[in-house]
Amino acid sequence: MSERKLTPEEMRVAELLYQLQALSPDDATTAARITVRMPDGTYMGDALLSADAVVRLNDATFTMATPWPDGHDEDDDTIGGVDRLLVADLEDMYADINPMSLLNLASDAPNPEASEKALREMFGEVDWPGRDGGQP
């Protein structure tokens, strides 16, 4: 099998996988398994999560999706008890994902319709051209 360099999008996904894997100690009891794949279905890896990691990841994800409260204390290191730096890191990681690059990968996938459906589930109805100039 020949080796190739990962694309920037694949590197970003690999970094996300690494961060998810680092949430739980190796000797923890597994409460959940997250499988990470690229839009075309390429398997990137699994992350085994402890119950504590599931709670922390859920809290951080909820905090990311929730508008910052008016008048929050800028000196507070947490937002609703969740580490502000963790929230910022996750927001930066998701902000760097280029949906158009993912669409291009999905369009070239063996099953582009299924890949494009997965993108719609991830990003909602985004105003981007599909293969025929319409919505993916």
C-alpha positions in Angstrom: 0.0 0.0 0.0 1.4 3.4 -0.9 1.5 6.2 1.6 0.3 9.7 0.9 0.1 12.9 2.7 -3.2 13.8 4.4 -5.2 16.8 3.0 -5.7 19.8 5.4 -9.3 18.6 5.9 -8.1 15.1 6.8 -5.5 16.5 9.2 -8.1 18.5 10.9 -10.3 15.4 11.3 -7.3 13.4 12.5 -6.6 16.2 15.1 -10.3 16.0 16.3 -10.0 12.2 16.6 -6.8 12.6 18.6 -8.4 15.1 20.9 -11.4 12.8 21.4 -9.1 9.9 22.2 -7.2 12.0 24.8 -10.4 12.7 26.8 -10.3 9.4 28.6 -7.5 7.6 30.4 -6.5 4.2 28.9 -7.6 2.3 31.9 -11.1 3.9 32.1 -14.3 1.9 31.6 -15.7 2.6 28.2 -19.1 4.2 28.2 -19.3 5.2 24.5 -17.4 4.7 21.2 -17.3 7.4 18.6 -16.3 6.4 15.1 -14.9 9.2 12.9 -15.2 9.0 9.1 -14.6 11.4 6.3 -17.6 12.5 4.2 -16.8 9.8 1.6 -16.9 7.1 4.3 -13.2 6.7 4.7 -12.6 5.4 8.2 -10.3 7.6 10.3 -10.6 5.9 13.7 -12.4 5.3 16.9 -12.4 7.1 20.2 -13.3 5.2 23.4 -14.9 7.5 25.9 -15.4 7.1 29.6 -18.6 8.2 31.2 -16.9 11.3 32.6 -15.5 12.1 29.1 -19.0 11.8 27.6 -20.4 14.2 30.2 -17.6 16.7 29.6 -17.8 16.4 25.8 -21.6 16.8 25.9 -21.3 19.9 28.2 -18.7 21.5 26.0 -20.7 20.8 22.8 -23.8 22.2 24.4 -21.9 25.3 25.5 -20.5 25.8 22.0 -24.0 25.7 20.6 -25.5 28.0 23.2 -25.1 31.8 22.8 -22.9 33.4 25.4 -25.0 34.9 28.2 -25.2 38.7 28.4 -23.0 40.1 31.1 -20.9 37.0 31.6 -17.9 37.6 33.8 -14.8 37.9 31.4 -12.6 36.9 34.3 -14.4 33.6 34.9 -12.5 30.6 33.5 -15.7 28.7 32.9 -19.0 29.1 31.0 -21.6 27.3 33.0 -18.8 25.2 34.7 -17.2 24.2 31.3 -13.6 25.3 30.7 -13.7 28.3 28.4 -10.4 27.3 26.6 -11.9 23.9 25.7 -14.9 25.6 24.3 -12.7 28.0 22.3 -10.5 25.1 21.0 -13.6 23.2 19.8 -15.1 26.3 18.2 -11.8 27.0 16.4 -11.5 23.4 15.2 -15.0 23.5 13.7 -14.6 26.9 12.2 -11.5 25.8 10.3 -13.4 23.0 8.5 -14.1 24.1 4.9 -17.6 22.8 3.9 -16.8 23.4 0.2 -13.7 21.1 0.4 -15.9 18.5 2.1 -18.5 18.8 -0.7 -15.7 18.2 -3.2 -14.7 15.1 -1.4 -18.3 13.9 -1.2 -18.9 14.5 -4.9 -15.9 12.3 -5.7 -16.9 9.6 -3.3 -18.0 6.1 -4.5 -21.6 7.0 -3.3 -21.8 10.8 -3.7 -25.5 10.9 -3.0 -25.1 9.3 0.5 -22.0 11.5 1.2 -23.9 14.7 0.2 -26.8 13.6 2.4 -24.4 13.2 5.3 -23.1 16.8 4.7 -26.7 18.1 4.7 -27.2 16.4 8.1 -24.0 18.0 9.4 -24.3 21.5 8.0 -28.1 21.8 7.2 -29.2 23.4 4.0 -26.2 25.4 3.0 -26.2 27.6 0.0 -23.4 25.9 -2.0 -23.4 24.5 -5.5 -23.9 20.7 -5.9 -22.6 18.7 -8.9 -25.4 20.1 -11.1 -25.3 23.6 -9.6 -28.1 22.9 -7.1 -28.3 22.0 -3.5 -26.3 18.8 -2.5 
